[in-house]
């Protein structure tokens, strides 16, 4: 049950686009289209942003999008805004287990 | 609206026990799987356990297997986590979350309850 691998930090300027990667294995990310992404602001509970690789829950901005290729999933945020500054976690179904990534801190410059 | 409210956290000595509760409202609790996820101070999220809607299917992370027990009372719209043989590394904010079976994602989270294991 190893955690998924995410970059520790990414940054971008307002209006730019950034992509956060999430690398797993053929036993988790690579085997299932069951990757989700969560946004967490300091001191707050995580919030679902993307599910089933690329679907957005109602109420989540279409600036957030997800994709997957092989064992790596990605979250892209376009048109960066100040309120996007937060920690982002990927998550994958892995049979009898659920794996989270280590988290990526997004800084909006 | 969906609400999940955790309670039961606190300070406990190593080797001690604690029972967390999660009160659910705003949806038909008995129709949904539920999960516990924790977050150590300054660290990332770690999945702990999940339970099916009927309680017949349960899974645990290796780090808590044999020490923690998840359960639910559908009549009381409540989820529980019994934590025994607690260790310092169990110190974390514990979140309950609703888990969608189809998609295996967590669509609603509670605000969390802090568990501190220290002598």
Interface residues (C-beta under 8 A of the other chain):
Chain A: X1 X3 X32 X34 X36 X38 X40 X45 X46 X47 X48 X51 X52 X55 X57 X87 X89 X91 X93 X96 X97 X98 X99 X100 X101 X102 X103
Chain B: X35 X37 X44 X45 X46 X47 X50 X59 X61 X62 X95 X100 X103 X104 X105 X106 X107 X108 X109 X110 X111 X112
